[in-house]
């Protein structure tokens, strides 16, 4: 009897379903996908399963991503943070998400992005930065993404000055990667408001290319400038002194001649 009960217990243990991966109460999880959108979240849920491959966090109230915003998710391929209130992404916020292929940051309040933030994402294929507050974009951000195939930059308040020249170069040489090109428009200055950035040509930036100098040239100017100023003062003073002495020497013969005439009388 005892052995029979032991056998039944063993079978019951074997037939018991394995525990399912963790899923936060505010999310809906199935087959590696976690949908945590539209729950007024202010932070990324931390009890996500390690095998999560797709994470939806759109339409929440997340304002910042700190260095420990995400739990370990080594297999995460797709991440959406669209329609949040993101203002800041820490340089280490995406560390540990090296497998990520698609990242949607659209419809947020991002005005500044640092290249360091994207360094872990060497396999990223799609990046959506549309509908943010970007006025310019550091080229290091794009250089950190060697596998990038689709880039969305539409509906940002781009400043079309000389500072946008590096971005224009990249866009011009990677047109096949730029999506929503018709919505990639200048906002500033007013004269170029709503002008398509990709409609510019080389001649549009001729003045920028002619006036721009390497940083070492400007450093040389700052070093040489003060010495040149002091040298010019010294030369002017020296030349002025010579001129005064010369005029005095020319006046002396007349002085002595007048004195000789006076003494002769």
C-alpha positions as CSV (number, residue, x, y, z in Angstrom):
1,X,0.0,0.0,0.0
2,X,2.8,2.4,0.9
3,X,4.6,1.7,-2.4
4,X,1.4,2.2,-4.3
5,X,0.8,5.6,-2.6
6,X,4.4,6.6,-3.4
7,X,3.9,5.7,-7.0
8,X,0.7,7.7,-7.3
9,X,2.4,10.7,-5.6
10,X,5.3,10.5,-8.0
11,X,3.0,10.5,-11.0
12,X,1.0,13.4,-9.7
13,X,4.3,15.4,-9.3
14,X,5.3,14.5,-12.8
15,X,1.9,15.5,-14.2
16,X,1.8,18.8,-12.4
17,X,2.2,21.7,-14.9
18,X,5.5,23.6,-14.7
19,X,5.3,27.1,-13.2
20,X,4.7,29.7,-15.9
21,X,7.2,32.5,-16.4
22,X,6.6,35.6,-14.3
23,X,4.1,38.2,-15.7
24,X,3.4,41.5,-13.9
25,X,-0.2,42.0,-12.9
26,X,-0.5,45.0,-15.1
27,X,0.6,43.1,-18.2
28,X,-0.8,40.5,-20.5
29,X,1.8,37.8,-21.4
30,X,1.9,35.0,-23.9
31,X,4.5,33.3,-26.0
32,X,7.4,35.6,-24.9
33,X,5.3,38.8,-25.5
34,X,4.5,41.2,-22.6
35,X,1.9,43.9,-23.3
36,X,2.0,46.5,-20.5
37,X,0.6,49.4,-22.5
38,X,-2.2,51.7,-21.4
39,X,-1.8,51.2,-17.6
40,X,-0.7,54.6,-16.5
41,X,2.7,53.1,-15.6
42,X,5.4,55.5,-14.4
43,X,8.2,52.9,-14.5
44,X,9.1,49.7,-16.3
45,X,7.7,46.6,-14.5
46,X,10.5,44.6,-12.9
47,X,9.0,41.1,-12.7
48,X,9.1,40.4,-16.4
49,X,10.2,37.0,-17.5
50,X,13.8,36.7,-18.6
51,X,12.6,35.0,-21.9
52,X,10.5,38.0,-22.9
53,X,11.2,38.8,-26.6
54,X,8.6,41.6,-27.2
55,X,7.7,44.3,-24.6
56,X,5.0,46.9,-25.2
57,X,5.1,49.9,-22.8
58,X,3.3,52.4,-25.0
59,X,0.6,54.9,-23.8
60,X,1.9,55.2,-20.2
61,X,3.4,58.0,-18.1
62,X,7.1,57.1,-18.0
63,X,9.1,60.3,-17.9
64,X,12.7,58.9,-17.5
65,X,14.7,55.8,-18.0
66,X,17.4,55.4,-15.4
67,X,20.4,53.0,-15.4
68,X,18.4,50.2,-13.8
69,X,15.1,50.7,-15.5
70,X,14.9,47.3,-17.1
71,X,15.3,43.8,-15.5
72,X,17.7,41.4,-17.2
73,X,16.1,40.7,-20.6
74,X,18.9,39.1,-22.7
75,X,16.4,37.9,-25.4
76,X,14.4,41.1,-25.9
77,X,14.1,41.8,-29.6
78,X,11.3,44.4,-29.7
79,X,10.7,47.3,-27.3
80,X,8.0,50.0,-27.7
81,X,7.9,53.1,-25.4
82,X,5.8,55.2,-27.8
83,X,3.3,57.7,-26.4
84,X,4.9,58.2,-23.0
85,X,6.3,61.4,-21.5
86,X,10.0,60.5,-21.9
87,X,12.3,63.5,-21.3
88,X,15.5,61.7,-20.3
89,X,17.2,58.4,-21.2
90,X,20.3,57.6,-19.0
91,X,23.4,56.6,-20.9
92,X,23.2,53.2,-19.2
93,X,19.4,52.8,-19.5
94,X,19.6,50.2,-22.3
95,X,22.5,48.2,-21.0
96,X,21.8,44.5,-21.1
97,X,19.4,44.8,-24.1
98,X,22.1,43.8,-26.6
99,X,19.8,41.5,-28.6
100,X,17.3,44.4,-29.3
101,X,16.4,44.8,-33.0
102,X,13.5,47.3,-32.9
103,X,13.2,50.3,-30.6
104,X,10.2,52.7,-30.8
105,X,10.7,56.0,-28.9
106,X,8.2,58.0,-30.9
107,X,5.7,60.5,-29.5
108,X,7.7,61.5,-26.4
109,X,9.4,64.7,-25.2
110,X,13.0,63.8,-26.0
111,X,15.2,66.8,-26.9
112,X,18.7,65.4,-26.4
113,X,20.1,61.9,-27.0
114,X,23.6,60.8,-26.2
115,X,25.6,58.3,-28.3
116,X,26.5,56.3,-25.2
117,X,22.9,55.4,-24.7
118,X,22.8,53.4,-28.0
119,X,26.2,51.8,-27.8
120,X,24.8,48.5,-26.4
121,X,22.4,48.2,-29.3
122,X,24.9,46.9,-32.0
123,X,22.2,44.8,-33.6
124,X,19.4,47.4,-33.7
125,X,17.7,47.3,-37.1
126,X,14.8,49.8,-36.6
127,X,14.8,53.1,-34.6
128,X,11.8,55.3,-34.3
129,X,12.5,58.8,-33.0
130,X,9.5,60.5,-34.7
131,X,7.3,63.1,-33.0
132,X,9.7,64.2,-30.3
133,X,11.4,67.6,-29.5
134,X,14.7,67.0,-31.3
135,X,16.2,70.1,-32.8
136,X,19.5,68.4,-33.8
137,X,21.0,64.9,-33.5
138,X,24.5,64.0,-32.6
139,X,26.0,61.8,-35.3
140,X,27.5,59.5,-32.7
141,X,23.9,58.2,-32.2
142,X,23.7,56.8,-35.7
143,X,27.4,55.7,-35.8
144,X,26.7,53.6,-32.8
145,X,24.1,51.6,-34.8
146,X,26.0,49.7,-37.6
147,X,23.0,47.4,-38.4
148,X,20.4,50.1,-38.7
149,X,18.1,49.7,-41.7
150,X,15.1,51.8,-40.8
151,X,15.2,55.3,-39.2
152,X,12.2,57.5,-38.4
153,X,12.9,61.2,-37.6
154,X,9.7,62.8,-38.8
155,X,7.7,65.5,-36.9
156,X,10.6,67.0,-34.9
157,X,11.4,70.7,-34.7
158,X,14.6,70.5,-36.7
159,X,16.9,73.6,-36.8
160,X,18.2,73.9,-40.3
161,X,21.4,75.8,-39.7
162,X,25.0,74.8,-40.2
163,X,24.8,72.5,-37.2
164,X,22.5,70.1,-39.2
165,X,25.1,69.6,-42.0
166,X,26.5,66.3,-40.5
167,X,23.0,64.9,-40.2
168,X,22.1,66.0,-43.7
169,X,25.2,64.2,-45.0
170,X,24.2,61.0,-43.3
171,X,20.6,61.2,-44.5
172,X,21.6,62.0,-48.1
173,X,23.9,59.0,-48.2
174,X,21.4,56.7,-46.5
175,X,18.1,57.6,-48.1
176,X,17.0,54.0,-48.4
177,X,17.1,53.8,-44.6
178,X,15.1,57.0,-43.9
179,X,11.3,56.5,-43.5
180,X,8.6,59.1,-43.6
181,X,10.9,61.4,-45.6
182,X,8.0,63.8,-46.5
183,X,7.6,64.6,-42.8
184,X,11.3,65.3,-42.2
185,X,11.0,69.1,-42.3
186,X,12.7,72.2,-41.0
187,X,11.1,74.2,-38.2
188,X,13.7,76.9,-37.7
189,X,14.5,79.5,-39.2
190,X,11.1,80.8,-40.1
191,X,12.3,81.3,-43.7
192,X,12.8,77.5,-44.0
193,X,9.8,76.4,-42.0
194,X,8.3,73.1,-43.5
195,X,11.1,72.9,-46.0
196,X,12.1,69.2,-46.6
197,X,15.6,68.5,-45.2
198,X,16.4,66.0,-47.9
199,X,15.6,68.7,-50.6
200,X,18.8,70.6,-49.7
201,X,21.8,70.3,-52.0
202,X,25.5,70.8,-51.5
203,X,25.2,74.4,-52.6
204,X,22.8,75.0,-49.6
205,X,25.7,74.4,-47.2
206,X,28.5,76.0,-49.2
207,X,28.8,78.9,-46.7
208,X,29.0,76.4,-43.8
209,X,31.7,74.3,-45.5
210,X,33.8,77.4,-46.4
211,X,33.7,79.0,-42.9
212,X,34.0,75.8,-40.8
213,X,37.5,75.1,-39.5
214,X,38.9,72.2,-37.6
215,X,39.1,72.7,-33.8
216,X,42.9,72.9,-33.8
217,X,42.7,76.0,-36.0
218,X,40.5,77.8,-33.5
219,X,42.9,76.8,-30.7
220,X,45.8,78.2,-32.7
221,X,43.9,81.5,-33.1
222,X,43.3,81.7,-29.3
223,X,47.0,81.1,-28.6
224,X,48.5,83.3,-31.4
225,X,45.9,86.1,-31.0
226,X,47.2,87.6,-27.7
227,X,50.8,87.5,-28.9
228,X,49.9,89.2,-32.1
229,X,48.1,91.9,-30.2
230,X,51.1,92.6,-27.9
231,X,53.5,92.5,-30.9
232,X,51.4,95.1,-32.8
233,X,51.4,97.4,-29.7
234,X,55.2,97.1,-29.4
235,X,55.7,97.8,-33.2
236,X,53.4,100.8,-33.1
237,X,55.2,102.2,-30.1
238,X,58.6,101.6,-31.6
239,X,57.6,103.2,-34.9
240,X,56.1,106.2,-33.1
241,X,59.3,106.7,-31.1
242,X,61.4,106.7,-34.3
243,X,59.1,109.2,-36.0
244,X,59.3,111.6,-33.0
245,X,63.1,111.3,-32.9
246,X,63.3,111.8,-36.6
247,X,61.2,115.0,-36.5
248,X,63.3,116.3,-33.6
249,X,66.5,115.7,-35.5
250,X,65.1,117.6,-38.5
251,X,64.2,120.6,-36.3
252,X,67.7,120.9,-34.6
253,X,69.6,122.4,-37.6
254,X,67.0,125.1,-38.0
255,X,67.3,125.8,-34.2
256,X,71.1,126.1,-34.3
257,X,71.0,128.3,-37.5
258,X,68.6,130.7,-35.8
259,X,70.9,130.8,-32.8
260,X,73.9,131.6,-34.9
261,X,72.2,134.4,-36.8
262,X,71.0,135.9,-33.4
263,X,74.6,135.8,-32.0
264,X,76.0,137.4,-35.2
265,X,73.7,140.4,-34.7
